[in-house]
Amino acid sequence: MKIFDENELKKYDGSNPANPIYFAYNGKVYDATSNPLFINGMHFEHFAGCDLTEFLADAPHDEEVFDELKVVGEFKK
């Protein structure tokens, strides 16, 4: 499985339509490209292309929502 660091993950923030939309959570990198809640790399006030782990405490959902997304790699700081 591919290993992403912060610089690599930033390439998948939704700003380049040729790239998929990825974000990290709890050490895994998820593909949110086809998720309608990630429009142009944004999920409400959260941006794709980065680690969203610390923001889950403020989310109106639990981590089970990530079960619907494909894991494409691991995130290492």
C-alpha positions as CSV (number, residue, x, y, z in Angstrom):
1,M,0.0,0.0,0.0
2,K,1.2,3.5,-0.9
3,I,2.7,5.6,1.9
4,F,1.7,9.3,1.9
5,D,3.4,12.1,3.8
6,E,2.0,15.6,4.1
7,N,3.6,16.9,0.9
8,E,2.3,13.9,-1.2
9,L,-1.2,14.1,0.3
10,K,-1.5,17.8,-0.6
11,K,-1.4,16.9,-4.3
12,Y,-4.9,15.3,-3.8
13,D,-6.7,18.3,-2.4
14,G,-9.3,18.7,-5.2
15,S,-7.6,21.7,-6.9
16,N,-6.5,19.6,-9.9
17,P,-9.4,17.9,-11.6
18,A,-7.0,15.3,-13.0
19,N,-6.2,14.0,-9.5
20,P,-8.5,12.1,-7.2
21,I,-9.5,13.7,-3.9
22,Y,-7.9,12.1,-0.8
23,F,-7.7,12.9,2.9
24,A,-6.1,11.1,5.8
25,Y,-7.7,9.9,9.0
26,N,-6.1,8.0,11.8
27,G,-3.2,6.8,9.7
28,K,-5.2,5.8,6.6
29,V,-5.6,7.7,3.4
30,Y,-9.2,7.6,2.0
31,D,-10.4,8.3,-1.6
32,A,-13.3,10.8,-1.4
33,T,-13.4,11.5,-5.2
34,S,-16.9,10.2,-5.8
35,N,-18.3,11.2,-2.4
36,P,-20.9,14.0,-2.9
37,L,-20.0,15.5,0.5
38,F,-16.5,16.4,-0.8
39,I,-17.2,19.0,-3.4
40,N,-14.0,20.4,-5.1
41,G,-12.0,19.0,-2.2
42,M,-14.1,20.6,0.6
43,H,-16.3,18.9,3.2
44,F,-18.1,21.7,4.9
45,E,-15.1,23.7,6.4
46,H,-12.6,20.8,6.1
47,F,-10.2,20.5,3.2
48,A,-9.1,17.4,1.4
49,G,-5.4,16.8,0.9
50,C,-4.6,16.8,4.6
51,D,-5.0,14.8,7.8
52,L,-8.5,15.3,9.3
53,T,-8.0,13.1,12.3
54,E,-8.2,16.0,14.9
55,F,-11.4,17.3,13.5
56,L,-13.5,14.2,14.1
57,A,-14.3,15.3,17.6
58,D,-16.3,18.2,16.2
59,A,-18.0,16.2,13.5
60,P,-21.7,15.2,13.7
61,H,-20.8,11.6,12.8
62,D,-18.6,8.9,14.0
63,E,-15.7,7.2,12.1
64,E,-18.1,4.5,10.7
65,V,-18.7,6.9,7.8
66,F,-15.2,6.1,6.6
67,D,-16.3,2.5,6.0
68,E,-18.0,3.6,2.8
69,L,-14.7,5.0,1.4
70,K,-11.9,3.1,-0.2
71,V,-8.5,3.1,1.6
72,V,-5.8,4.0,-0.8
73,G,-2.7,4.2,1.4
74,E,-1.2,4.9,4.8
75,F,-0.4,8.4,6.2
76,K,2.9,9.0,7.9
77,K,3.7,12.4,9.4
